[in-house]
Amino acid sequence: MTSAAARSLAPSFALPDSQGRRVALADLLGRGPVVIVFFRGHWCPYCRRYLGKLQANHAKLLERGVTVAAISPEPPATSATLARDLGLSFPLLCDTCGDAIDRYGARNRFAGTRTILPHPAVFVLDAAGSIHFRSINRNYKKRTTMHAIFRAAEEILSPAAG
């Protein structure tokens, strides 16, 4: 969790989704909390499993007014295939240049400086774009729990939040 005093604004981005449509962070904000998930790619079994868990919880998140978007360095065609294969109803955003991955501090530097590979990461933002929760897992097998995501979103949604 990020303390109220230490909260910072999430870096903005505008990325193509799996259909090639441009999605900006500003488009996602304003309705309620936003969950941004960075994942490695379609080839990663841990990522696939995690995206499946997000999908299984997506309706519950939507009921609470929470928007979900997942970002990887893969191109739209690959992301479209992944979204179809997994039946994903939230957008997969394509950061092929690695700009958002870098701005959020999620790039895996162990993979080398020329490789765009994010660590698995989750950011939960309020409707104004302030980061309330961040988790960057250096171990690609470890993922933020759904419980932690729901808890962070509920803290934002509760009247005492802030």
Phi and psi in radians as a Rosetta constraint file:
Dihedral C 1 N 2 CA 2 C 2 CIRCULARHARMONIC -1.855 0.35
Dihedral N 2 CA 2 C 2 N 3 CIRCULARHARMONIC 2.289 0.35
Dihedral C 2 N 3 CA 3 C 3 CIRCULARHARMONIC -1.251 0.35
Dihedral N 3 CA 3 C 3 N 4 CIRCULARHARMONIC 2.768 0.35
Dihedral C 3 N 4 CA 4 C 4 CIRCULARHARMONIC -1.021 0.35
Dihedral N 4 CA 4 C 4 N 5 CIRCULARHARMONIC -0.713 0.35
Dihedral C 4 N 5 CA 5 C 5 CIRCULARHARMONIC -1.185 0.35
Dihedral N 5 CA 5 C 5 N 6 CIRCULARHARMONIC -0.510 0.35
Dihedral C 5 N 6 CA 6 C 6 CIRCULARHARMONIC -1.676 0.35
Dihedral N 6 CA 6 C 6 N 7 CIRCULARHARMONIC 0.049 0.35
Dihedral C 6 N 7 CA 7 C 7 CIRCULARHARMONIC -1.132 0.35
Dihedral N 7 CA 7 C 7 N 8 CIRCULARHARMONIC 2.447 0.35
Dihedral C 7 N 8 CA 8 C 8 CIRCULARHARMONIC -2.246 0.35
Dihedral N 8 CA 8 C 8 N 9 CIRCULARHARMONIC 2.829 0.35
Dihedral C 8 N 9 CA 9 C 9 CIRCULARHARMONIC -1.313 0.35
Dihedral N 9 CA 9 C 9 N 10 CIRCULARHARMONIC 2.437 0.35
Dihedral C 9 N 10 CA 10 C 10 CIRCULARHARMONIC -1.202 0.35
Dihedral N 10 CA 10 C 10 N 11 CIRCULARHARMONIC 2.450 0.35
Dihedral C 10 N 11 CA 11 C 11 CIRCULARHARMONIC -1.078 0.35
Dihedral N 11 CA 11 C 11 N 12 CIRCULARHARMONIC 2.398 0.35
Dihedral C 11 N 12 CA 12 C 12 CIRCULARHARMONIC -1.309 0.35
Dihedral N 12 CA 12 C 12 N 13 CIRCULARHARMONIC 2.786 0.35
Dihedral C 12 N 13 CA 13 C 13 CIRCULARHARMONIC -2.710 0.35
Dihedral N 13 CA 13 C 13 N 14 CIRCULARHARMONIC 2.791 0.35
Dihedral C 13 N 14 CA 14 C 14 CIRCULARHARMONIC -2.481 0.35
Dihedral N 14 CA 14 C 14 N 15 CIRCULARHARMONIC 1.946 0.35
Dihedral C 14 N 15 CA 15 C 15 CIRCULARHARMONIC -2.273 0.35
Dihedral N 15 CA 15 C 15 N 16 CIRCULARHARMONIC 2.643 0.35
Dihedral C 15 N 16 CA 16 C 16 CIRCULARHARMONIC -1.269 0.35
Dihedral N 16 CA 16 C 16 N 17 CIRCULARHARMONIC 2.535 0.35
Dihedral C 16 N 17 CA 17 C 17 CIRCULARHARMONIC -1.591 0.35
Dihedral N 17 CA 17 C 17 N 18 CIRCULARHARMONIC -3.019 0.35
Dihedral C 17 N 18 CA 18 C 18 CIRCULARHARMONIC -1.175 0.35
Dihedral N 18 CA 18 C 18 N 19 CIRCULARHARMONIC -0.206 0.35
Dihedral C 18 N 19 CA 19 C 19 CIRCULARHARMONIC -1.793 0.35
Dihedral N 19 CA 19 C 19 N 20 CIRCULARHARMONIC 0.051 0.35
Dihedral C 19 N 20 CA 20 C 20 CIRCULARHARMONIC 1.506 0.35
Dihedral N 20 CA 20 C 20 N 21 CIRCULARHARMONIC 0.010 0.35
Dihedral C 20 N 21 CA 21 C 21 CIRCULARHARMONIC -1.388 0.35
Dihedral N 21 CA 21 C 21 N 22 CIRCULARHARMONIC 2.443 0.35
Dihedral C 21 N 22 CA 22 C 22 CIRCULARHARMONIC -1.348 0.35
Dihedral N 22 CA 22 C 22 N 23 CIRCULARHARMONIC 2.240 0.35
Dihedral C 22 N 23 CA 23 C 23 CIRCULARHARMONIC -2.156 0.35
Dihedral N 23 CA 23 C 23 N 24 CIRCULARHARMONIC 2.151 0.35
Dihedral C 23 N 24 CA 24 C 24 CIRCULARHARMONIC -1.800 0.35
Dihedral N 24 CA 24 C 24 N 25 CIRCULARHARMONIC 2.664 0.35
Dihedral C 24 N 25 CA 25 C 25 CIRCULARHARMONIC -0.964 0.35
Dihedral N 25 CA 25 C 25 N 26 CIRCULARHARMONIC -0.681 0.35
Dihedral C 25 N 26 CA 26 C 26 CIRCULARHARMONIC -1.016 0.35
Dihedral N 26 CA 26 C 26 N 27 CIRCULARHARMONIC -0.540 0.35
Dihedral C 26 N 27 CA 27 C 27 CIRCULARHARMONIC -1.178 0.35
Dihedral N 27 CA 27 C 27 N 28 CIRCULARHARMONIC -0.529 0.35
Dihedral C 27 N 28 CA 28 C 28 CIRCULARHARMONIC -1.503 0.35
Dihedral N 28 CA 28 C 28 N 29 CIRCULARHARMONIC -0.469 0.35
Dihedral C 28 N 29 CA 29 C 29 CIRCULARHARMONIC -1.402 0.35
Dihedral N 29 CA 29 C 29 N 30 CIRCULARHARMONIC 2.880 0.35
Dihedral C 29 N 30 CA 30 C 30 CIRCULARHARMONIC 1.794 0.35
Dihedral N 30 CA 30 C 30 N 31 CIRCULARHARMONIC -0.457 0.35
Dihedral C 30 N 31 CA 31 C 31 CIRCULARHARMONIC -1.632 0.35
Dihedral N 31 CA 31 C 31 N 32 CIRCULARHARMONIC -0.354 0.35
Dihedral C 31 N 32 CA 32 C 32 CIRCULARHARMONIC 2.721 0.35
Dihedral N 32 CA 32 C 32 N 33 CIRCULARHARMONIC -2.893 0.35
Dihedral C 32 N 33 CA 33 C 33 CIRCULARHARMONIC -1.048 0.35
Dihedral N 33 CA 33 C 33 N 34 CIRCULARHARMONIC 2.621 0.35
Dihedral C 33 N 34 CA 34 C 34 CIRCULARHARMONIC -2.161 0.35
Dihedral N 34 CA 34 C 34 N 35 CIRCULARHARMONIC 2.283 0.35
Dihedral C 34 N 35 CA 35 C 35 CIRCULARHARMONIC -1.841 0.35
Dihedral N 35 CA 35 C 35 N 36 CIRCULARHARMONIC 2.095 0.35
Dihedral C 35 N 36 CA 36 C 36 CIRCULARHARMONIC -1.921 0.35
Dihedral N 36 CA 36 C 36 N 37 CIRCULARHARMONIC 2.182 0.35
Dihedral C 36 N 37 CA 37 C 37 CIRCULARHARMONIC -2.042 0.35
Dihedral N 37 CA 37 C 37 N 38 CIRCULARHARMONIC 2.221 0.35
Dihedral C 37 N 38 CA 38 C 38 CIRCULARHARMONIC -1.730 0.35
Dihedral N 38 CA 38 C 38 N 39 CIRCULARHARMONIC 2.297 0.35
Dihedral C 38 N 39 CA 39 C 39 CIRCULARHARMONIC -2.348 0.35
Dihedral N 39 CA 39 C 39 N 40 CIRCULARHARMONIC 2.785 0.35
Dihedral C 39 N 40 CA 40 C 40 CIRCULARHARMONIC -1.295 0.35
Dihedral N 40 CA 40 C 40 N 41 CIRCULARHARMONIC -0.808 0.35
Dihedral C 40 N 41 CA 41 C 41 CIRCULARHARMONIC 2.843 0.35
Dihedral N 41 CA 41 C 41 N 42 CIRCULARHARMONIC 3.025 0.35
Dihedral C 41 N 42 CA 42 C 42 CIRCULARHARMONIC -1.095 0.35
Dihedral N 42 CA 42 C 42 N 43 CIRCULARHARMONIC -0.447 0.35
Dihedral C 42 N 43 CA 43 C 43 CIRCULARHARMONIC -1.388 0.35
Dihedral N 43 CA 43 C 43 N 44 CIRCULARHARMONIC -0.221 0.35
Dihedral C 43 N 44 CA 44 C 44 CIRCULARHARMONIC -1.572 0.35
Dihedral N 44 CA 44 C 44 N 45 CIRCULARHARMONIC 2.006 0.35
Dihedral C 44 N 45 CA 45 C 45 CIRCULARHARMONIC -1.111 0.35
Dihedral N 45 CA 45 C 45 N 46 CIRCULARHARMONIC -0.530 0.35
Dihedral C 45 N 46 CA 46 C 46 CIRCULARHARMONIC -1.207 0.35
Dihedral N 46 CA 46 C 46 N 47 CIRCULARHARMONIC -0.681 0.35
Dihedral C 46 N 47 CA 47 C 47 CIRCULARHARMONIC -1.144 0.35
Dihedral N 47 CA 47 C 47 N 48 CIRCULARHARMONIC -0.783 0.35
Dihedral C 47 N 48 CA 48 C 48 CIRCULARHARMONIC -1.051 0.35
Dihedral N 48 CA 48 C 48 N 49 CIRCULARHARMONIC -0.781 0.35
Dihedral C 48 N 49 CA 49 C 49 CIRCULARHARMONIC -1.095 0.35
Dihedral N 49 CA 49 C 49 N 50 CIRCULARHARMONIC -0.742 0.35
Dihedral C 49 N 50 CA 50 C 50 CIRCULARHARMONIC -1.172 0.35
Dihedral N 50 CA 50 C 50 N 51 CIRCULARHARMONIC -0.758 0.35
Dihedral C 50 N 51 CA 51 C 51 CIRCULARHARMONIC -1.066 0.35
Dihedral N 51 CA 51 C 51 N 52 CIRCULARHARMONIC -0.631 0.35
Dihedral C 51 N 52 CA 52 C 52 CIRCULARHARMONIC -1.096 0.35
Dihedral N 52 CA 52 C 52 N 53 CIRCULARHARMONIC -0.698 0.35
Dihedral C 52 N 53 CA 53 C 53 CIRCULARHARMONIC -1.145 0.35
Dihedral N 53 CA 53 C 53 N 54 CIRCULARHARMONIC -0.715 0.35
Dihedral C 53 N 54 CA 54 C 54 CIRCULARHARMONIC -1.053 0.35
Dihedral N 54 CA 54 C 54 N 55 CIRCULARHARMONIC -0.752 0.35
Dihedral C 54 N 55 CA 55 C 55 CIRCULARHARMONIC -1.104 0.35
Dihedral N 55 CA 55 C 55 N 56 CIRCULARHARMONIC -0.724 0.35
Dihedral C 55 N 56 CA 56 C 56 CIRCULARHARMONIC -1.089 0.35
Dihedral N 56 CA 56 C 56 N 57 CIRCULARHARMONIC -0.447 0.35
Dihedral C 56 N 57 CA 57 C 57 CIRCULARHARMONIC -1.831 0.35
Dihedral N 57 CA 57 C 57 N 58 CIRCULARHARMONIC 0.013 0.35
Dihedral C 57 N 58 CA 58 C 58 CIRCULARHARMONIC -1.069 0.35
Dihedral N 58 CA 58 C 58 N 59 CIRCULARHARMONIC -0.763 0.35
Dihedral C 58 N 59 CA 59 C 59 CIRCULARHARMONIC -1.073 0.35
Dihedral N 59 CA 59 C 59 N 60 CIRCULARHARMONIC -0.708 0.35
Dihedral C 59 N 60 CA 60 C 60 CIRCULARHARMONIC -1.132 0.35
Dihedral N 60 CA 60 C 60 N 61 CIRCULARHARMONIC -0.649 0.35
Dihedral C 60 N 61 CA 61 C 61 CIRCULARHARMONIC -1.188 0.35
Dihedral N 61 CA 61 C 61 N 62 CIRCULARHARMONIC -0.768 0.35
Dihedral C 61 N 62 CA 62 C 62 CIRCULARHARMONIC -1.048 0.35
Dihedral N 62 CA 62 C 62 N 63 CIRCULARHARMONIC -0.686 0.35
Dihedral C 62 N 63 CA 63 C 63 CIRCULARHARMONIC -1.019 0.35
Dihedral N 63 CA 63 C 63 N 64 CIRCULARHARMONIC -0.527 0.35
Dihedral C 63 N 64 CA 64 C 64 CIRCULARHARMONIC -1.572 0.35
Dihedral N 64 CA 64 C 64 N 65 CIRCULARHARMONIC 0.022 0.35
Dihedral C 64 N 65 CA 65 C 65 CIRCULARHARMONIC 1.439 0.35
Dihedral N 65 CA 65 C 65 N 66 CIRCULARHARMONIC 0.360 0.35
Dihedral C 65 N 66 CA 66 C 66 CIRCULARHARMONIC -1.676 0.35
Dihedral N 66 CA 66 C 66 N 67 CIRCULARHARMONIC 2.244 0.35
Dihedral C 66 N 67 CA 67 C 67 CIRCULARHARMONIC -1.692 0.35
Dihedral N 67 CA 67 C 67 N 68 CIRCULARHARMONIC 2.441 0.35
Dihedral C 67 N 68 CA 68 C 68 CIRCULARHARMONIC -2.090 0.35
Dihedral N 68 CA 68 C 68 N 69 CIRCULARHARMONIC 2.417 0.35
Dihedral C 68 N 69 CA 69 C 69 CIRCULARHARMONIC -2.497 0.35
Dihedral N 69 CA 69 C 69 N 70 CIRCULARHARMONIC 2.460 0.35
Dihedral C 69 N 70 CA 70 C 70 CIRCULARHARMONIC -2.064 0.35
Dihedral N 70 CA 70 C 70 N 71 CIRCULARHARMONIC 2.446 0.35
Dihedral C 70 N 71 CA 71 C 71 CIRCULARHARMONIC -2.155 0.35
Dihedral N 71 CA 71 C 71 N 72 CIRCULARHARMONIC 2.331 0.35
Dihedral C 71 N 72 CA 72 C 72 CIRCULARHARMONIC -2.440 0.35
Dihedral N 72 CA 72 C 72 N 73 CIRCULARHARMONIC 2.942 0.35
Dihedral C 72 N 73 CA 73 C 73 CIRCULARHARMONIC -1.453 0.35
Dihedral N 73 CA 73 C 73 N 74 CIRCULARHARMONIC 0.152 0.35
Dihedral C 73 N 74 CA 74 C 74 CIRCULARHARMONIC -1.468 0.35
Dihedral N 74 CA 74 C 74 N 75 CIRCULARHARMONIC 2.677 0.35
Dihedral C 74 N 75 CA 75 C 75 CIRCULARHARMONIC -1.284 0.35
Dihedral N 75 CA 75 C 75 N 76 CIRCULARHARMONIC 2.846 0.35
Dihedral C 75 N 76 CA 76 C 76 CIRCULARHARMONIC -0.937 0.35
Dihedral N 76 CA 76 C 76 N 77 CIRCULARHARMONIC -0.725 0.35
Dihedral C 76 N 77 CA 77 C 77 CIRCULARHARMONIC -1.095 0.35
Dihedral N 77 CA 77 C 77 N 78 CIRCULARHARMONIC -0.732 0.35
Dihedral C 77 N 78 CA 78 C 78 CIRCULARHARMONIC -1.169 0.35
Dihedral N 78 CA 78 C 78 N 79 CIRCULARHARMONIC -0.730 0.35
Dihedral C 78 N 79 CA 79 C 79 CIRCULARHARMONIC -1.146 0.35
Dihedral N 79 CA 79 C 79 N 80 CIRCULARHARMONIC -0.640 0.35
Dihedral C 79 N 80 CA 80 C 80 CIRCULARHARMONIC -1.114 0.35
Dihedral N 80 CA 80 C 80 N 81 CIRCULARHARMONIC -0.719 0.35
Dihedral C 80 N 81 CA 81 C 81 CIRCULARHARMONIC -1.126 0.35
Dihedral N 81 CA 81 C 81 N 82 CIRCULARHARMONIC -0.765 0.35
Dihedral C 81 N 82 CA 82 C 82 CIRCULARHARMONIC -1.078 0.35
Dihedral N 82 CA 82 C 82 N 83 CIRCULARHARMONIC -0.815 0.35
Dihedral C 82 N 83 CA 83 C 83 CIRCULARHARMONIC -1.037 0.35
Dihedral N 83 CA 83 C 83 N 84 CIRCULARHARMONIC -0.732 0.35
Dihedral C 83 N 84 CA 84 C 84 CIRCULARHARMONIC -1.165 0.35
Dihedral N 84 CA 84 C 84 N 85 CIRCULARHARMONIC -0.816 0.35
Dihedral C 84 N 85 CA 85 C 85 CIRCULARHARMONIC -1.056 0.35
Dihedral N 85 CA 85 C 85 N 86 CIRCULARHARMONIC -0.653 0.35
Dihedral C 85 N 86 CA 86 C 86 CIRCULARHARMONIC -1.678 0.35
Dihedral N 86 CA 86 C 86 N 87 CIRCULARHARMONIC -0.081 0.35
Dihedral C 86 N 87 CA 87 C 87 CIRCULARHARMONIC 1.139 0.35
Dihedral N 87 CA 87 C 87 N 88 CIRCULARHARMONIC 0.699 0.35
Dihedral C 87 N 88 CA 88 C 88 CIRCULARHARMONIC -1.380 0.35
Dihedral N 88 CA 88 C 88 N 89 CIRCULARHARMONIC 2.373 0.35
Dihedral C 88 N 89 CA 89 C 89 CIRCULARHARMONIC -1.921 0.35
Dihedral N 89 CA 89 C 89 N 90 CIRCULARHARMONIC 0.056 0.35
Dihedral C 89 N 90 CA 90 C 90 CIRCULARHARMONIC -1.871 0.35
Dihedral N 90 CA 90 C 90 N 91 CIRCULARHARMONIC 2.740 0.35
Dihedral C 90 N 91 CA 91 C 91 CIRCULARHARMONIC -1.257 0.35
Dihedral N 91 CA 91 C 91 N 92 CIRCULARHARMONIC 2.448 0.35
Dihedral C 91 N 92 CA 92 C 92 CIRCULARHARMONIC -1.793 0.35
Dihedral N 92 CA 92 C 92 N 93 CIRCULARHARMONIC 2.064 0.35
Dihedral C 92 N 93 CA 93 C 93 CIRCULARHARMONIC -1.755 0.35
Dihedral N 93 CA 93 C 93 N 94 CIRCULARHARMONIC 2.542 0.35
Dihedral C 93 N 94 CA 94 C 94 CIRCULARHARMONIC -1.940 0.35
Dihedral N 94 CA 94 C 94 N 95 CIRCULARHARMONIC 1.882 0.35
Dihedral C 94 N 95 CA 95 C 95 CIRCULARHARMONIC -1.863 0.35
Dihedral N 95 CA 95 C 95 N 96 CIRCULARHARMONIC 1.162 0.35
Dihedral C 95 N 96 CA 96 C 96 CIRCULARHARMONIC -1.155 0.35
Dihedral N 96 CA 96 C 96 N 97 CIRCULARHARMONIC -0.388 0.35
Dihedral C 96 N 97 CA 97 C 97 CIRCULARHARMONIC -1.579 0.35
Dihedral N 97 CA 97 C 97 N 98 CIRCULARHARMONIC -0.262 0.35
Dihedral C 97 N 98 CA 98 C 98 CIRCULARHARMONIC 1.412 0.35
Dihedral N 98 CA 98 C 98 N 99 CIRCULARHARMONIC 0.191 0.35
Dihedral C 98 N 99 CA 99 C 99 CIRCULARHARMONIC -1.111 0.35
Dihedral N 99 CA 99 C 99 N 100 CIRCULARHARMONIC -0.849 0.35
Dihedral C 99 N 100 CA 100 C 100 CIRCULARHARMONIC -1.180 0.35
Dihedral N 100 CA 100 C 100 N 101 CIRCULARHARMONIC -0.699 0.35
Dihedral C 100 N 101 CA 101 C 101 CIRCULARHARMONIC -0.991 0.35
Dihedral N 101 CA 101 C 101 N 102 CIRCULARHARMONIC -0.777 0.35
Dihedral C 101 N 102 CA 102 C 102 CIRCULARHARMONIC -1.189 0.35
Dihedral N 102 CA 102 C 102 N 103 CIRCULARHARMONIC -0.777 0.35
Dihedral C 102 N 103 CA 103 C 103 CIRCULARHARMONIC -1.132 0.35
Dihedral N 103 CA 103 C 103 N 104 CIRCULARHARMONIC -0.480 0.35
Dihedral C 103 N 104 CA 104 C 104 CIRCULARHARMONIC -1.595 0.35
Dihedral N 104 CA 104 C 104 N 105 CIRCULARHARMONIC -0.018 0.35
Dihedral C 104 N 105 CA 105 C 105 CIRCULARHARMONIC 1.258 0.35
Dihedral N 105 CA 105 C 105 N 106 CIRCULARHARMONIC 0.456 0.35
Dihedral C 105 N 106 CA 106 C 106 CIRCULARHARMONIC -1.756 0.35
Dihedral N 106 CA 106 C 106 N 107 CIRCULARHARMONIC -0.040 0.35
Dihedral C 106 N 107 CA 107 C 107 CIRCULARHARMONIC -1.161 0.35
Dihedral N 107 CA 107 C 107 N 108 CIRCULARHARMONIC 2.355 0.35
Dihedral C 107 N 108 CA 108 C 108 CIRCULARHARMONIC -1.442 0.35
Dihedral N 108 CA 108 C 108 N 109 CIRCULARHARMONIC 1.791 0.35
Dihedral C 108 N 109 CA 109 C 109 CIRCULARHARMONIC -1.352 0.35
Dihedral N 109 CA 109 C 109 N 110 CIRCULARHARMONIC -0.239 0.35
Dihedral C 109 N 110 CA 110 C 110 CIRCULARHARMONIC -1.142 0.35
Dihedral N 110 CA 110 C 110 N 111 CIRCULARHARMONIC -0.459 0.35
Dihedral C 110 N 111 CA 111 C 111 CIRCULARHARMONIC -1.380 0.35
Dihedral N 111 CA 111 C 111 N 112 CIRCULARHARMONIC -0.084 0.35
Dihedral C 111 N 112 CA 112 C 112 CIRCULARHARMONIC 1.846 0.35
Dihedral N 112 CA 112 C 112 N 113 CIRCULARHARMONIC 2.800 0.35
Dihedral C 112 N 113 CA 113 C 113 CIRCULARHARMONIC -1.341 0.35
Dihedral N 113 CA 113 C 113 N 114 CIRCULARHARMONIC -0.386 0.35
Dihedral C 113 N 114 CA 114 C 114 CIRCULARHARMONIC -1.613 0.35
Dihedral N 114 CA 114 C 114 N 115 CIRCULARHARMONIC -0.240 0.35
Dihedral C 114 N 115 CA 115 C 115 CIRCULARHARMONIC -1.566 0.35
Dihedral N 115 CA 115 C 115 N 116 CIRCULARHARMONIC 2.303 0.35
Dihedral C 115 N 116 CA 116 C 116 CIRCULARHARMONIC -1.692 0.35
Dihedral N 116 CA 116 C 116 N 117 CIRCULARHARMONIC 1.763 0.35
Dihedral C 116 N 117 CA 117 C 117 CIRCULARHARMONIC -2.478 0.35
Dihedral N 117 CA 117 C 117 N 118 CIRCULARHARMONIC 2.012 0.35
Dihedral C 117 N 118 CA 118 C 118 CIRCULARHARMONIC -1.443 0.35
Dihedral N 118 CA 118 C 118 N 119 CIRCULARHARMONIC 2.651 0.35
Dihedral C 118 N 119 CA 119 C 119 CIRCULARHARMONIC -1.255 0.35
Dihedral N 119 CA 119 C 119 N 120 CIRCULARHARMONIC 2.637 0.35
Dihedral C 119 N 120 CA 120 C 120 CIRCULARHARMONIC -1.056 0.35
Dihedral N 120 CA 120 C 120 N 121 CIRCULARHARMONIC 2.238 0.35
Dihedral C 120 N 121 CA 121 C 121 CIRCULARHARMONIC -2.569 0.35
Dihedral N 121 CA 121 C 121 N 122 CIRCULARHARMONIC 2.623 0.35
Dihedral C 121 N 122 CA 122 C 122 CIRCULARHARMONIC -2.338 0.35
Dihedral N 122 CA 122 C 122 N 123 CIRCULARHARMONIC 2.341 0.35
Dihedral C 122 N 123 CA 123 C 123 CIRCULARHARMONIC -2.211 0.35
Dihedral N 123 CA 123 C 123 N 124 CIRCULARHARMONIC 2.329 0.35
Dihedral C 123 N 124 CA 124 C 124 CIRCULARHARMONIC -2.021 0.35
Dihedral N 124 CA 124 C 124 N 125 CIRCULARHARMONIC 2.118 0.35
Dihedral C 124 N 125 CA 125 C 125 CIRCULARHARMONIC -1.977 0.35
Dihedral N 125 CA 125 C 125 N 126 CIRCULARHARMONIC 2.621 0.35
Dihedral C 125 N 126 CA 126 C 126 CIRCULARHARMONIC -1.447 0.35
Dihedral N 126 CA 126 C 126 N 127 CIRCULARHARMONIC 3.099 0.35
Dihedral C 126 N 127 CA 127 C 127 CIRCULARHARMONIC -1.131 0.35
Dihedral N 127 CA 127 C 127 N 128 CIRCULARHARMONIC -0.322 0.35
Dihedral C 127 N 128 CA 128 C 128 CIRCULARHARMONIC -1.580 0.35
Dihedral N 128 CA 128 C 128 N 129 CIRCULARHARMONIC -0.094 0.35
Dihedral C 128 N 129 CA 129 C 129 CIRCULARHARMONIC 1.644 0.35
Dihedral N 129 CA 129 C 129 N 130 CIRCULARHARMONIC 0.163 0.35
Dihedral C 129 N 130 CA 130 C 130 CIRCULARHARMONIC -1.387 0.35
Dihedral N 130 CA 130 C 130 N 131 CIRCULARHARMONIC 2.404 0.35
Dihedral C 130 N 131 CA 131 C 131 CIRCULARHARMONIC -1.395 0.35
Dihedral N 131 CA 131 C 131 N 132 CIRCULARHARMONIC 2.071 0.35
Dihedral C 131 N 132 CA 132 C 132 CIRCULARHARMONIC -1.755 0.35
Dihedral N 132 CA 132 C 132 N 133 CIRCULARHARMONIC -0.411 0.35
Dihedral C 132 N 133 CA 133 C 133 CIRCULARHARMONIC -2.595 0.35
Dihedral N 133 CA 133 C 133 N 134 CIRCULARHARMONIC 2.414 0.35
Dihedral C 133 N 134 CA 134 C 134 CIRCULARHARMONIC -2.494 0.35
Dihedral N 134 CA 134 C 134 N 135 CIRCULARHARMONIC 2.481 0.35
Dihedral C 134 N 135 CA 135 C 135 CIRCULARHARMONIC -2.545 0.35
Dihedral N 135 CA 135 C 135 N 136 CIRCULARHARMONIC 2.073 0.35
Dihedral C 135 N 136 CA 136 C 136 CIRCULARHARMONIC -2.112 0.35
Dihedral N 136 CA 136 C 136 N 137 CIRCULARHARMONIC 1.991 0.35
Dihedral C 136 N 137 CA 137 C 137 CIRCULARHARMONIC -1.684 0.35
Dihedral N 137 CA 137 C 137 N 138 CIRCULARHARMONIC 2.035 0.35
Dihedral C 137 N 138 CA 138 C 138 CIRCULARHARMONIC -1.259 0.35
Dihedral N 138 CA 138 C 138 N 139 CIRCULARHARMONIC -0.398 0.35
Dihedral C 138 N 139 CA 139 C 139 CIRCULARHARMONIC -1.632 0.35
Dihedral N 139 CA 139 C 139 N 140 CIRCULARHARMONIC 1.960 0.35
Dihedral C 139 N 140 CA 140 C 140 CIRCULARHARMONIC -1.080 0.35
Dihedral N 140 CA 140 C 140 N 141 CIRCULARHARMONIC -0.264 0.35
Dihedral C 140 N 141 CA 141 C 141 CIRCULARHARMONIC -1.470 0.35
Dihedral N 141 CA 141 C 141 N 142 CIRCULARHARMONIC -0.299 0.35
Dihedral C 141 N 142 CA 142 C 142 CIRCULARHARMONIC -1.656 0.35
Dihedral N 142 CA 142 C 142 N 143 CIRCULARHARMONIC 2.339 0.35
Dihedral C 142 N 143 CA 143 C 143 CIRCULARHARMONIC -2.307 0.35
Dihedral N 143 CA 143 C 143 N 144 CIRCULARHARMONIC 2.633 0.35
Dihedral C 143 N 144 CA 144 C 144 CIRCULARHARMONIC -1.111 0.35
Dihedral N 144 CA 144 C 144 N 145 CIRCULARHARMONIC 2.345 0.35
Dihedral C 144 N 145 CA 145 C 145 CIRCULARHARMONIC -1.264 0.35
Dihedral N 145 CA 145 C 145 N 146 CIRCULARHARMONIC 2.688 0.35
Dihedral C 145 N 146 CA 146 C 146 CIRCULARHARMONIC -1.099 0.35
Dihedral N 146 CA 146 C 146 N 147 CIRCULARHARMONIC -0.616 0.35
Dihedral C 146 N 147 CA 147 C 147 CIRCULARHARMONIC -1.018 0.35
Dihedral N 147 CA 147 C 147 N 148 CIRCULARHARMONIC -0.770 0.35
Dihedral C 147 N 148 CA 148 C 148 CIRCULARHARMONIC -1.118 0.35
Dihedral N 148 CA 148 C 148 N 149 CIRCULARHARMONIC -0.681 0.35
Dihedral C 148 N 149 CA 149 C 149 CIRCULARHARMONIC -1.133 0.35
Dihedral N 149 CA 149 C 149 N 150 CIRCULARHARMONIC -0.831 0.35
Dihedral C 149 N 150 CA 150 C 150 CIRCULARHARMONIC -1.084 0.35
Dihedral N 150 CA 150 C 150 N 151 CIRCULARHARMONIC -0.740 0.35
Dihedral C 150 N 151 CA 151 C 151 CIRCULARHARMONIC -1.061 0.35
Dihedral N 151 CA 151 C 151 N 152 CIRCULARHARMONIC -0.783 0.35
Dihedral C 151 N 152 CA 152 C 152 CIRCULARHARMONIC -1.112 0.35
Dihedral N 152 CA 152 C 152 N 153 CIRCULARHARMONIC -0.744 0.35
Dihedral C 152 N 153 CA 153 C 153 CIRCULARHARMONIC -1.133 0.35
Dihedral N 153 CA 153 C 153 N 154 CIRCULARHARMONIC -0.730 0.35
Dihedral C 153 N 154 CA 154 C 154 CIRCULARHARMONIC -1.115 0.35
Dihedral N 154 CA 154 C 154 N 155 CIRCULARHARMONIC -0.638 0.35
Dihedral C 154 N 155 CA 155 C 155 CIRCULARHARMONIC -1.100 0.35
Dihedral N 155 CA 155 C 155 N 156 CIRCULARHARMONIC -0.654 0.35
Dihedral C 155 N 156 CA 156 C 156 CIRCULARHARMONIC -1.209 0.35
Dihedral N 156 CA 156 C 156 N 157 CIRCULARHARMONIC -0.713 0.35
Dihedral C 156 N 157 CA 157 C 157 CIRCULARHARMONIC -1.352 0.35
Dihedral N 157 CA 157 C 157 N 158 CIRCULARHARMONIC -0.363 0.35
Dihedral C 157 N 158 CA 158 C 158 CIRCULARHARMONIC -1.250 0.35
Dihedral N 158 CA 158 C 158 N 159 CIRCULARHARMONIC 2.556 0.35
Dihedral C 158 N 159 CA 159 C 159 CIRCULARHARMONIC -1.039 0.35
Dihedral N 159 CA 159 C 159 N 160 CIRCULARHARMONIC -0.438 0.35
Dihedral C 159 N 160 CA 160 C 160 CIRCULARHARMONIC -1.469 0.35
Dihedral N 160 CA 160 C 160 N 161 CIRCULARHARMONIC -0.069 0.35
Dihedral C 160 N 161 CA 161 C 161 CIRCULARHARMONIC -1.151 0.35
Dihedral N 161 CA 161 C 161 N 162 CIRCULARHARMONIC 2.602 0.35
